[in-house]
Amino acid sequence: MKAYEPQRCLADDHLYTPRIKQHSLEKIRLHNYYVSLFTRSMKHHWPQLAYLGLYSGAGRAVVEESGEIVETSALSAVRIDSPFTKYIFVDKDPRCIEALSARIAAVPGQHDVTLINKDVVEAVSDIKTAMPRYDKNRGLLSFCFVDPFSAALDFEVIRALGSRYKMDFLVLLMLGRDVRTNFKRYFLDPSDTRIARLIDDPHWRDEWMSLGRPNRIVKYVCEKFHAAMARLGYQSGDPHPVYNGKNALLYFLVFYSKHPLGLRFWAEARKGISAQLTFDFH
């Protein structure tokens, strides 16, 4: 089995197991490829490697189309050949945290794991407490996977972490399924702050109007998110699009690092899973 291929056709362990779509396997493969490459390459250069999983899930899921049980990103990150020295998982669903805890306990070896059962926004202080201490003798390099179910992602979380730690981010931007589908409602309701919090711009409606309401909604939001990350000093790799079976865009996986090596790893990961390298922002 390739390092990035999730474990599949697993037996039911009778713990909480949410449902996912077939297209989620592509996301898991890409995540797994990157974290495997990241730890193998960095373990000899950094004494501490931390993994942070936001919206971590339960570690396993049922694929709706096939009914098979597969291992998802959180448990895959623990099981890689060169594990991180610290793991922090955050999910507001207590069923996910309870199931993930039991599944991690069943993985051979010793793993330093903190599980936080809170909404991601409310968990920032807990994350900072759980993160390994950094000093000149105990260097710390971190990777954060942000995997929300919608575009309800508060950029303040990324700012709080990215400004404090040497941390790369892989972020799922639900720009097709959520933003494009519901954009008119988000735009017309001035009390809705979803887009503003996602792209770190409370005045985005005025800008959108000044641009003449262009139709390239997904491109606009994606570029605004890139700009927000750039203000923190991050560079972006090529976004990776994920489509459903009808070739409709669901979301982008976007990668950010402050170091060129991280971007090289991301490009290698995309190439490694034979990804589709061209996409349409419409």
C-alpha positions, 0 to 999 in steps of 0.5 A: 500500500502506498504511504498516502493510501488510506486504510480501506474496507475496515471492520466495524469497530462499533465506534462513532463513524460519520459518513463521507462522499467518495470524493473525500478519498482524494482529499485524504490521499493528498493530505496523507502524502503531504504529511508523510513527506513532511515528517520524513524530510523534517524529522532530522532537522527539527527536534519537535514536529507538531500536527494540528487537526482542526475539525478533526472528525472521528478517524474513520468514516463510511463512504456513502457510495460503497458502504466501506469503512475507511481511515480518515486524515486524523488517524492516518496522520498518527499512523504514518511511518515517521510520526509527529512528536505532538498531535492536537485534534479539535472537534466540537462533536463529542462523538468524534473526540470519543471515537478518535481517542479510542482509535488512536489508543489502538494504534501501536506505539506511543503518541503524545496526543491532546484532544480538544472537544470545543468549537475551533474558534473557542479552542485557540487558547487550549491549542496554545496551551497544548502546543510544545514549548518553543525555545532555541534548544527545542525547535518546533515546526508545525503543520495544521490541517483545517478541514471544515464542512462549510465556509464558516471558517474564522480567519482569526484562528489562522491569524492567531496560530500563524502569527505565533508558530512556524506553521504550514497550513493545508486549508479546505475552502468550501468555495463550490458547494457552499460559497458559490451555491449560497453567495447571493444569500450571503451577499444580500443579508448584511448581518451574515458575516460568513464571507467577511470572517473567511477572507478577513475583510468586513467591507467585502460587499462594498468592494464586490459592488465596486467591481461590478458584481463579477460572475467569478465568485469563486476566484474572488473569494479564493484570491481574497483568502490568498491576500489575507494569508499573504498579509501574515507572510505566507505564500500559496501553492497551487490550489487543488480542486476536488470535484464530484462525480458530475465534474462540479467543483466542490472545494479547493485544498489550498496550501500555505507556507513561509518557506519555499521548501513547503511549497516544493513538498506541496507540488510533489504531493499533488504530482504524487497522487496524479492530480488534475493540475488545471482547473477553472475558477468559474 
